[in-house]
Amino acid sequence: MALNGITLLTFQISNPNSGMALTGIGFTDTLPGGLLVATPNGLTGTCGGGTIAATTGSGSVGLSAATLAAGASCSFAVDVFAIATGVQNNTTSVVNSTEGGSGKVASASIIVAPPSQQPPQPTDVTPLNGEVYYVLNQFSGMQADLNNNSTAAGEHIVQEARSFSNLSQRWAFTKLTGAFWQISNTRNGLCFDSTASSGVTYVVQNPCAVVDTQQWTLTAISNGYYTISNKSTGLVVDLLQGSLSAGTLLAQTAQSGSATQSQRWLLRPAFFRGVDNALLEKQEAARASTGLSWWKDGGQQQDMLQILKNHGVNMIRLRPSSVPPYANASQTGCSGDACYAETEAQDLDLAKRAKNLGMSVELTLLFDGGNSSNVPSAWANHTLAQLQTDIYAYVKAEILSYRQAGTMPDLVSIGNEVDTGFLGSVGSPTGANFGGFAALQIQAMQAVKDAAAEATTSPAIPAPLTCIHITPAWDVTQFFALANQNNIPYDAICQSYYPIFHGPLTGAQAGSSNPGNKPVEQDVLIAAANNIAKPIFIIEAGEHYENGFQANDPWYAPPTPALQRQFLLDLQGVQKGLPNNLGMGLAYWNPSGVNIPKPGGGFFNGDNFPDAIYIWNGLTLFDNADSSGSTDVNSPNYSVPLPALDALGGH
């Protein structure tokens, strides 16, 4: 068993006499130094009407005044809790009875494993094999593109302004032997190639082949950028003459020292396959402190982010609760939602770990551990004008801190499910009063741009994408029509979608059952794609694999791992079928949030404790090993991936 784990200690007492009953039966079991009676003690069974002593937190178990008929037996069991590592040898006293005097002793041993060691945090700054990316230049902010959608062999590759709908800007990266990659276009299927003309080496397209001129090495720099160098020429992809103009040809130039900005390229997934990390570093700290084994894949304990990447996940969502403007985020003295907050230091570290694996980062700001509806304590009683100043300064400082750490996010949301409230009555949007909300969002999004444009210590870089995050409680088209009317400069639509809360995904599902007559998610998204014409990212999603938190929805029930997997396949199918290729992907909420036993009983999920973590029973993407009714941390299935993780990752 694991240190701080709980196991069942069972006692069986028998009367071996064939013709005599025994009375006054009793014994004492003084537990070894590494074991205590658990809280609660989990006592089950009885024994001949005797009194069983198993005081929680004590070091002994006993029986007294029991009676057994001739040839009869009885048994009872209690939970014991491990407080020290090593072999724990347990031997009872002799069993006494009035008629038989002293009987036998019983012995048993158990090994308590030492505290778990967090697996090494890996570094593998590479794209996912087969994943499709936009290739964005740091100097111009434009993206690699086909030349007028050409299908001709030998045609030049160019840069053009960002498009979310044109497949000509989407490039598949395929791993070759060694450290080389092949880069092919999703529209015409042709590959990056190299050719020289009049003393200039260009990037062109040709039918894909196993030749040196189509093999490229990616060298990570920082903030998600790479140089892309050709195996044959040894040169790196660049902009011809460093031009900022749309239509500029992609050339190859020599790298001298540090790469120039025009030689740096960001790989941003065209379809995000993300997870809302939901307190991962607090979950890790809880496991380490209790000696609990790590999450496992293929029978081996592994770093969680590495497991996610191995299964195709390409984005991590973070939601820091900064102090200030918030108070007591996951600190002693916290209460309510604040105890479930992700701290600034935790999320910045997670961002570094994600970037070290070549993953994208989504950053949601102004989250207090539960929502974004409340005004942070540092801004209490501020007017709208003051809040505009507050939010600009805070957001700019946040983005600068991530940029300076080399972890510039790819997507930034100002607030979490803001249709349910945003920074009190002053900033919360309503149909009749959208202006205050818009004013705050405009300031925040300008701060994102200004943080990227800041050139005091290093050259300006392209800004992250921005989105507004709402729930299906407010129709997407109606909400974002108001956002457009109020001139909020967002790039994408972000929406939560949980069938258990929000209704059917497809018309077919609604036809079979639609409690509450809720909108069909697919219809809502298609209407928004047609009318708003912005990419749509499902920033939170979740579905049951077994009974658990909240009631089951009627469409993926009774829940099974296979139906959870099917939900994610269906949701991605809806996303990828949106008009004009505007499906941007999805992120699954708290995939790793299985139960973690707490010393002395219960789990790490209590309010008013700074180590609190959300428990997502029945909806995680890792097995909670609770088929018996309670999580069994000693089960080989505990904390191993469920089939839905591969569905999320496109496997």
LINDA-V867863 format. One record per residue. N is the residue number from 0. RES is the residue in three letters. SS is DSSP state (H for helix, E for strand, - for the rest). OMEGA is omega as a letter, one per 20 degrees, with the letter a starting at -180 (none if undefined). Layout:
n,res,ss,omega
N,RES,SS,OMEGA
N,RES,SS,OMEGA
This chain:
n,res,ss,omega
0,MET,-,a
1,ALA,E,r
2,LEU,-,a
3,ASN,-,r
4,GLY,-,a
5,ILE,E,r
6,THR,E,a
7,LEU,E,r
8,LEU,E,a
9,THR,E,r
10,PHE,E,r
11,GLN,E,a
12,ILE,E,a
13,SER,E,r
14,ASN,-,a
15,PRO,-,a
16,ASN,-,a
17,SER,-,a
18,GLY,-,a
19,MET,-,r
20,ALA,-,r
21,LEU,E,r
22,THR,E,r
23,GLY,E,a
24,ILE,E,r
25,GLY,E,r
26,PHE,E,r
27,THR,E,r
28,ASP,E,r
29,THR,E,a
30,LEU,-,r
31,PRO,-,a
32,GLY,-,a
33,GLY,-,a
34,LEU,E,r
35,LEU,E,r
36,VAL,E,a
37,ALA,-,r
38,THR,-,i
39,PRO,-,a
40,ASN,-,r
41,GLY,-,a
42,LEU,-,r
43,THR,E,r
44,GLY,E,r
45,THR,E,a
46,CYS,-,r
47,GLY,-,r
48,GLY,-,a
49,GLY,-,r
50,THR,E,r
51,ILE,E,r
52,ALA,E,r
53,ALA,-,a
54,THR,-,a
55,THR,-,r
56,GLY,-,a
57,SER,-,a
58,GLY,-,r
59,SER,E,r
60,VAL,E,a
61,GLY,E,r
62,LEU,E,r
63,SER,E,r
64,ALA,E,r
65,ALA,E,r
66,THR,E,r
67,LEU,E,r
68,ALA,-,r
69,ALA,-,r
70,GLY,-,a
71,ALA,-,r
72,SER,E,r
73,CYS,E,r
74,SER,E,r
75,PHE,E,a
76,ALA,E,r
77,VAL,E,r
78,ASP,E,r
79,VAL,E,a
80,PHE,E,a
81,ALA,E,r
82,ILE,-,r
83,ALA,-,a
84,THR,-,r
85,GLY,E,r
86,VAL,E,r
87,GLN,E,a
88,ASN,E,a
89,ASN,E,r
90,THR,E,a
91,THR,-,r
92,SER,-,r
93,VAL,-,r
94,VAL,-,r
95,ASN,E,r
96,SER,E,a
97,THR,-,a
98,GLU,-,a
99,GLY,-,a
100,GLY,E,a
101,SER,E,r
102,GLY,-,a
103,LYS,-,r
104,VAL,-,r
105,ALA,-,a
106,SER,E,r
107,ALA,E,r
108,SER,E,r
109,ILE,E,r
110,ILE,E,r
111,VAL,E,a
112,ALA,E,r
113,PRO,-,r
114,PRO,-,r
115,SER,-,r
116,GLN,-,r
117,GLN,-,r
118,PRO,-,r
119,PRO,-,r
120,GLN,-,a
121,PRO,-,r
122,THR,-,r
123,ASP,-,a
124,VAL,-,r
125,THR,-,r
126,PRO,-,r
127,LEU,-,r
128,ASN,-,r
129,GLY,-,a
130,GLU,-,a
131,VAL,E,a
132,TYR,E,q
133,TYR,E,a
134,VAL,E,a
135,LEU,E,a
136,ASN,E,a
137,GLN,-,a
138,PHE,-,a
139,SER,-,a
140,GLY,-,r
141,MET,-,a
142,GLN,E,r
143,ALA,E,a
144,ASP,E,r
145,LEU,E,r
146,ASN,-,a
147,ASN,-,r
148,ASN,-,a
149,SER,-,r
150,THR,-,a
151,ALA,-,r
152,ALA,-,r
153,GLY,-,a
154,GLU,-,a
155,HIS,E,r
156,ILE,E,a
157,VAL,E,r
158,GLN,E,r
159,GLU,E,r
160,ALA,-,a
161,ARG,-,r
162,SER,-,r
163,PHE,-,a
164,SER,-,a
165,ASN,-,a
166,LEU,H,a
167,SER,H,r
168,GLN,H,a
169,ARG,-,a
170,TRP,E,r
171,ALA,E,r
172,PHE,E,a
173,THR,E,a
174,LYS,E,r
175,LEU,-,r
176,THR,-,a
177,GLY,-,a
178,ALA,-,a
179,PHE,E,a
180,TRP,E,r
181,GLN,E,a
182,ILE,E,a
183,SER,E,a
184,ASN,E,a
185,THR,-,a
186,ARG,-,a
187,ASN,-,r
188,GLY,-,a
189,LEU,-,a
190,CYS,E,r
191,PHE,E,r
192,ASP,E,a
193,SER,E,r
194,THR,E,a
195,ALA,E,r
196,SER,E,r
197,SER,-,r
198,GLY,-,r
199,VAL,E,r
200,THR,E,a
201,TYR,E,r
202,VAL,E,a
203,VAL,E,r
204,GLN,E,r
205,ASN,E,r
206,PRO,-,a
207,CYS,-,a
208,ALA,-,r
209,VAL,-,r
210,VAL,-,a
211,ASP,H,a
212,THR,H,r
213,GLN,H,r
214,GLN,-,a
215,TRP,E,r
216,THR,E,r
217,LEU,E,r
218,THR,E,a
219,ALA,E,r
220,ILE,-,r
221,SER,-,r
222,ASN,-,r
223,GLY,-,a
224,TYR,E,r
225,TYR,E,q
226,THR,E,a
227,ILE,E,a
228,SER,E,a
229,ASN,E,a
230,LYS,-,a
231,SER,-,a
232,THR,-,a
233,GLY,-,a
234,LEU,-,a
235,VAL,E,r
236,VAL,E,a
237,ASP,E,r
238,LEU,E,a
239,LEU,H,a
240,GLN,H,r
241,GLY,H,a
242,SER,-,r
243,LEU,-,a
244,SER,-,r
245,ALA,-,a
246,GLY,-,r
247,THR,-,r
248,LEU,E,r
249,LEU,E,a
250,ALA,E,r
251,GLN,E,a
252,THR,E,r
253,ALA,-,r
254,GLN,-,r
255,SER,-,a
256,GLY,-,r
257,SER,-,a
258,ALA,-,r
259,THR,-,a
260,GLN,H,a
261,SER,H,r
262,GLN,H,a
263,ARG,-,a
264,TRP,E,r
265,LEU,E,r
266,LEU,E,r
267,ARG,E,a
268,PRO,E,r
269,ALA,-,r
270,PHE,-,a
271,PHE,E,r
272,ARG,E,a
273,GLY,E,r
274,VAL,E,r
275,ASP,E,a
276,ASN,-,r
277,ALA,-,r
278,LEU,-,a
279,LEU,H,a
280,GLU,H,r
281,LYS,H,r
282,GLN,H,r
283,GLU,H,r
284,ALA,H,r
285,ALA,H,r
286,ARG,H,a
287,ALA,H,a
288,SER,H,a
289,THR,H,r
290,GLY,-,a
291,LEU,-,r
292,SER,-,a
293,TRP,-,r
294,TRP,-,a
295,LYS,E,r
296,ASP,E,a
297,GLY,-,r
298,GLY,-,a
299,GLN,E,r
300,GLN,E,a
301,GLN,-,r
302,ASP,-,a
303,MET,H,a
304,LEU,H,r
305,GLN,H,r
306,ILE,H,a
307,LEU,H,r
308,LYS,H,r
309,ASN,H,a
310,HIS,-,r
311,GLY,-,r
312,VAL,-,a
313,ASN,-,a
314,MET,E,r
315,ILE,E,r
316,ARG,E,a
317,LEU,E,a
318,ARG,-,a
319,PRO,E,r
320,SER,-,a
321,SER,-,r
322,VAL,-,i
323,PRO,-,j
324,PRO,-,r
325,TYR,-,a
326,ALA,-,r
327,ASN,-,r
328,ALA,-,a
329,SER,-,r
330,GLN,-,r
331,THR,-,a
332,GLY,-,r
333,CYS,-,r
334,SER,-,r
335,GLY,H,a
336,ASP,H,a
337,ALA,H,r
338,CYS,H,r
339,TYR,H,a
340,ALA,-,r
341,GLU,E,a
342,THR,-,r
343,GLU,H,a
344,ALA,H,r
345,GLN,H,a
346,ASP,H,r
347,LEU,H,r
348,ASP,H,r
349,LEU,H,r
350,ALA,H,r
351,LYS,H,r
352,ARG,H,r
353,ALA,H,r
354,LYS,H,r
355,ASN,-,r
356,LEU,-,r
357,GLY,-,a
358,MET,-,r
359,SER,E,a
360,VAL,E,r
361,GLU,E,a
362,LEU,E,r
363,THR,E,a
364,LEU,E,r
365,LEU,-,r
366,PHE,-,a
367,ASP,-,a
368,GLY,-,r
369,GLY,-,a
370,ASN,-,r
371,SER,-,a
372,SER,-,a
373,ASN,-,r
374,VAL,-,r
375,PRO,-,a
376,SER,H,a
377,ALA,H,a
378,TRP,H,a
379,ALA,-,r
380,ASN,-,r
381,HIS,-,r
382,THR,-,r
383,LEU,H,a
384,ALA,H,r
385,GLN,H,r
386,LEU,H,r
387,GLN,H,r
388,THR,H,r
389,ASP,H,a
390,ILE,H,r
391,TYR,H,a
392,ALA,H,a
393,TYR,H,a
394,VAL,H,r
395,LYS,H,r
396,ALA,H,r
397,GLU,H,a
398,ILE,H,r
399,LEU,H,a
400,SER,H,r
401,TYR,H,r
402,ARG,H,a
403,GLN,H,r
404,ALA,-,a
405,GLY,-,a
406,THR,-,a
407,MET,-,r
408,PRO,-,r
409,ASP,-,a
410,LEU,E,a
411,VAL,E,r
412,SER,E,r
413,ILE,E,a
414,GLY,-,a
415,ASN,-,a
416,GLU,-,a
417,VAL,H,r
418,ASP,H,r
419,THR,H,r
420,GLY,-,a
421,PHE,-,r
422,LEU,-,r
423,GLY,H,a
424,SER,H,a
425,VAL,H,a
426,GLY,H,a
427,SER,-,a
428,PRO,-,r
429,THR,-,r
430,GLY,-,a
431,ALA,-,a
432,ASN,-,a
433,PHE,-,a
434,GLY,H,a
435,GLY,H,r
436,PHE,H,a
437,ALA,H,a
438,ALA,H,a
439,LEU,H,r
440,GLN,H,r
441,ILE,H,r
442,GLN,H,a
443,ALA,H,a
444,MET,H,r
445,GLN,H,r
446,ALA,H,r
447,VAL,H,a
448,LYS,H,a
449,ASP,H,r
450,ALA,H,r
451,ALA,H,a
452,ALA,H,a
453,GLU,-,a
454,ALA,-,a
455,THR,-,a
456,THR,-,r
457,SER,-,a
458,PRO,-,r
459,ALA,-,r
460,ILE,-,r
461,PRO,-,a
462,ALA,-,r
463,PRO,-,r
464,LEU,E,r
465,THR,E,r
466,CYS,E,r
467,ILE,E,a
468,HIS,E,r
469,ILE,E,r
470,THR,-,r
471,PRO,-,r
472,ALA,-,r
473,TRP,-,a
474,ASP,-,a
475,VAL,H,a
476,THR,H,a
477,GLN,H,a
478,PHE,H,a
479,PHE,H,r
480,ALA,H,r
481,LEU,H,r
482,ALA,H,r
483,ASN,H,a
484,GLN,H,a
485,ASN,-,r
486,ASN,-,r
487,ILE,-,a
488,PRO,-,a
489,TYR,-,r
490,ASP,-,a
491,ALA,E,r
492,ILE,E,r
493,CYS,E,a
494,GLN,E,r
495,SER,E,r
496,TYR,E,r
497,TYR,E,r
498,PRO,H,a
499,ILE,H,r
500,PHE,H,a
501,HIS,H,r
502,GLY,-,a
503,PRO,-,r
504,LEU,-,a
505,THR,-,r
506,GLY,H,r
507,ALA,H,r
508,GLN,H,r
509,ALA,H,r
510,GLY,H,a
511,SER,H,a
512,SER,-,r
513,ASN,-,r
514,PRO,H,r
515,GLY,H,r
516,ASN,H,a
517,LYS,-,r
518,PRO,-,r
519,VAL,-,a
520,GLU,H,a
521,GLN,H,r
522,ASP,H,r
523,VAL,H,a
524,LEU,H,r
525,ILE,H,r
526,ALA,H,r
527,ALA,H,r
528,ALA,H,a
529,ASN,H,a
530,ASN,H,a
531,ILE,-,r
532,ALA,-,r
533,LYS,-,r
534,PRO,E,a
535,ILE,E,a
536,PHE,E,r
537,ILE,E,a
538,ILE,E,r
539,GLU,E,r
540,ALA,E,r
541,GLY,E,r
542,GLU,-,a
543,HIS,-,r
544,TYR,-,r
545,GLU,-,r
546,ASN,-,a
547,GLY,-,a
548,PHE,-,a
549,GLN,-,r
550,ALA,-,r
551,ASN,-,r
552,ASP,-,a
553,PRO,-,a
554,TRP,-,r
555,TYR,-,a
556,ALA,-,i
557,PRO,-,a
558,PRO,-,r
559,THR,-,r
560,PRO,H,a
561,ALA,H,r
562,LEU,H,r
563,GLN,H,r
564,ARG,H,a
565,GLN,H,r
566,PHE,H,a
567,LEU,H,r
568,LEU,H,a
569,ASP,H,a
570,LEU,H,r
571,GLN,H,r
572,GLY,H,r
573,VAL,H,r
574,GLN,H,a
575,LYS,H,r
576,GLY,-,a
577,LEU,-,a
578,PRO,H,r
579,ASN,H,r
580,ASN,H,a
581,LEU,-,r
582,GLY,E,a
583,MET,E,r
584,GLY,E,a
585,LEU,E,r
586,ALA,E,a
587,TYR,E,a
588,TRP,E,r
589,ASN,-,a
590,PRO,-,a
591,SER,-,a
592,GLY,-,r
593,VAL,-,r
594,ASN,-,r
595,ILE,-,a
596,PRO,E,r
597,LYS,-,r
598,PRO,-,r
599,GLY,-,r
600,GLY,-,a
601,GLY,-,a
602,PHE,E,r
603,PHE,-,r
604,ASN,-,a
605,GLY,-,r
606,ASP,-,r
607,ASN,-,r
608,PHE,-,a
609,PRO,-,r
610,ASP,-,a
611,ALA,-,r
612,ILE,-,r
613,TYR,-,r
614,ILE,-,a
615,TRP,-,a
616,ASN,-,r
617,GLY,-,a
618,LEU,-,r
619,THR,-,r
620,LEU,-,r
621,PHE,E,a
622,ASP,-,r
623,ASN,-,r
624,ALA,-,a
625,ASP,-,a
626,SER,-,r
627,SER,-,a
628,GLY,-,r
629,SER,-,a
630,THR,-,r
631,ASP,-,a
632,VAL,-,r
633,ASN,-,r
634,SER,-,r
635,PRO,-,r
636,ASN,-,a
637,TYR,-,r
638,SER,-,r
639,VAL,E,a
640,PRO,E,r
641,LEU,-,a
642,PRO,H,a
643,ALA,H,r
644,LEU,H,r
645,ASP,H,r
646,ALA,H,r
647,LEU,H,a
648,GLY,-,r
649,GLY,-,r
650,HIS,-,none
